[in-house]
Structure formats: structure tokens, C-alpha cells
Amino acid sequence: MAELTKEQLIELITREVLKTLGGGEADEPVDKSGLPRALCIGPADQLPKTVRAQYDLRPMEEYQGDIEPFEKVFITAITQTQLADIALGRDSQPVTCALSQALLYGKEIFLYDAALAHRKLAGRGSRAFYQLLEGYVRTLQSFGVKLVQGTTVIDKYQKFAAPGADLPSGVITEAVALDLCRKGEGDILLRKGAVLTPSAKDVFLHADRKVTYL
């Protein structure tokens, strides 16, 4: 897709919002008996409507030690203990047992980044502890778990906007840096010429976020 002007971006976003309000997404079928069965670890209502419409989502309570009946696994909530146990191959509780089995049986597993509570605190506390948890996430990805980034209607088109449009500029303070870290994942995008204070640099360093100037 070609780069868009700010006006074109606004038009696309408006169109997408109107489509959503008008029922652009598929409705969830009432009878899901003919749909592929999937295991949902965490609240199913946090999954996109399109996913809920395509699968017969079952809660953890229906997992009875056998992952075979489930085609896929979706994770919308996970504790730090569960994250660590799965990365280390432990299956001492139902959630970790289900995920261990899913990995061994080659089931597709989707981990939504909203399930990772520690990411909401990026840049606030111990960098070493944050990186320990992120290490577990990377281990799961190396096992084949797919990390799904949550996106909004605006996020969907923001990457196609003209370079530098509406990006943070001027002096980037510690408060601004913390706010930028909380807003999402990946590179921190700043307008060319922006100046980082030493404390802002520390925030990005502790959050392991790369700064890119456009």
C-alpha cells in the first residue's frame, strides 16, 4: 500500500469505523456444533469477533487431559508462573499441561499480547526482571507459539501514514517516554530532530525499545 496523506488516513479510518458500526464483521453463529473446536485460555470475549465466529471456543474447564479434540488454542490471559512453567516444559497444572500437550501434538497456539500483564509496566521497574519474562515469551515463540499484537482501527492504518506525520517531536522527557512505552510494542517512532533526555534514554533502555527517527 502506498503512503497516505493525513487526510487520506482520516478518510480510511472513518470508513473502517462506519463499516464496524454497520456490522462489517461476521456475526457469531448461534449453532457452533459444526465449527472447529478450539480451547480458549482466558476470557473468550477478548478475542476478535471474527475468531469467535469461526470457532467453537471452549473454556479450560472442558479440558480433561486430552488436547486432541481441540484444533487450536487461544490465550487471552496467562500468569507469570504459567508463562515460566510452559517455557521450562513444566506441566504441573491444567493450563501448562494443556499447552505442553498442544506443543507436542503440533496444535496451533495463539498468544495475545494483551494477556502479558508485565508489558503494561514496561520501563517502570527492574529491567532484568522484565527481560526475564520477555525471555520466556521469546522461548514460547521459538516453540512455535504465535504472538498476536492487538491493534485498533487507527493502528491498522497508522503505519501507512506519511513519514513523520503526528510523531512525537521536540524534547522527549521521562514522562513522555513512559507514555510511549505503554502505548504499544516494537520500535519507538519519533520525528527526526527529536531530543531524548538522559532519563528518557534510560526508560527506553530498560524497556528494551529501539528508537527510530522518521
N, C-alpha and C positions, 0 to 999 in steps of 0.2 A: 504494500500500500504506500502511495506517495505521501510525503509530508503534508500536513494540513495547516491552514492558517487558523488563527484563533476563532474566526467567525465560522469556518467550516467545522471545526471541532465542536463548537457550541451547537451547531445545527445537527450534527451526528448524535450528540448526547441527548438532545431534545427528542429526536426521532426514536432513540432507543428507549427513553423513559416512557414516551407515549405508547410504544409498542408493548412495553412491560405492563403498563396500566391497562392497556386494552386486551391483555390476555395473550401476549405473544408467546409465552412459554406453554408447553404442553400441560394440560390438566392431569392430575393424578387419577388413574383409573380406579373405579370403586372395587372391581373384582381383580385382584392381583394374582389369582391362582395360576394363571398361565405365564406369568413373568419369571425370569431367572431369580432365584433366591440369593440374597446377599446378607451377610452378617454386618450389623452396624454397632460399633463400639462407641457409645456415647449417644447423645440425643440425635435422632434421625431428622428432626425438623431443622437442624443446622445444615443439612445437605442441600444443594441446589435443587430447585423444583424439578428440573429435567432428570436428575438422578433418581429422585423419589418416584417419578413417573415411569422409569424404565425397569425398576427392580422391586421385587417383593422383599422389603427390608425387614429383617428380624433382629430383635434385641439380644443382648448377651445371655439373657435368661433362657433363651431357646437353644443355646449351645450346650450340648450334652456330651462333650468329649470327642465329637466327630465333626471334622470340618468339611467332609466330603459333600454334604447336601448344599453347601454354600458355594456359589460361583465366584464371588468376590467378597472382599472385606473393606469396609469404610470406617475410618477412625475420626471421630469428631471430638473426642475427649480422652485424655490419657494422663496418668500421674507420672511424676518424675521416677518413682520406683518402678512402675511398669515399663517406662522408656528404657531405664538402665537394665532391667531384667531381660527384656527382649534382645537388646544389643549384646548381652552377655550369654544368651542362649538358655536362660532360666525359664522354667515353665511351672512354677510353684503355685500359681493362681489361675483362675479360669481365663482371664484376658491374655496373659502371657502364654498359656497353654494353647489357646486358640490361634494366636499369631504364630507361635512356633510351628504348629501343625500346618497353617496356611503357607508358610515359607517352605516347609518340607514337601508339601503337595503341589507347589507351584501355583498357588492361587494368587490372583492379582490383589494387592493391598494398596489402598489409597489413604495417605495420612494428610489431613488438612492442617495447614499451619496454625489455624485458629485453635487447634487442640493443644498446641505447645505454649503453655502458660508462661514459661520463662522468657519467651520472645517479647512479651509485652513489657518486660522490665529491662530490656537491653540498654546497656550504658549506665545503669544506676548503681549496681553493686560490684561484687567480685568478678573481674574479667575471667580469672582462671576457672571459677565455678561455672560461669556462663559457657565458656568454651568446652568444659567437660560435658555439659548437657548437649551442646551442639555436636560434639564428637559422637555422642550416641545417635543423634539424628543422622549424621553422615554414615554411620555404620549401618543403620537400617536402610538407607538409600543404596549402599553397596550390596545389600542383600536382595535388592530389587523392589523395595517399598517405594512407591511413587509419592513424592511430596507435592501436594496441591496448594498453590498460592491462592488465597482468597482475593477476589477482585470485585470492584464496584463498577457501575456503569461508566463512571468517569475514568477509573483506572484502565478500563478496556481500551480507551482511545487516547489516553494521555501520551503514550509512547510514540504516537504518530504526529504529535503536535510539532510545530516548527521549533528547531533547537533554540533553547534559551527562553522560550515563552513561559512566563509566570514562574520561573525558577527562583529560589532564594538568592538574594544578592546582598551586596554591602558587607557589613561586619557580621559574621556568624558567631554568636555568643554561645556559652554553655547551655543556656535555656533553649535557644533555637535548635542547637544540635540534639538535645534530648528529645525535643518535639519531633524532629525529623526522623530520629531512630524509632520512635513509637508509631509513626505513620505507616511503616511498611518494611519490606525486606529488600535485599540487594544493594546496589550502589546508591550512594547519596549523590543526587544530581544538583549541582549549583551553577549559577550563571558565571560565565568567565569574568574574572576580576574580583570575585567574592573573596573576602579575607577571613581566615579562621583564627580565632583567639586560641591561645595555648590550651585553655580549658576545653574548648570545643574539639580541638585535636585529640585530647585525651578521651573525650566521650566516644568519638568515632573509633579510636584505637581499641578501647575496652569493649565496644560493641562489635569489633571486627568488621567494620563497614568501610568500604573503599569509597573515596570521594572522587567524583568525575565532574569536570567543568565543561559546560557547553556554551 
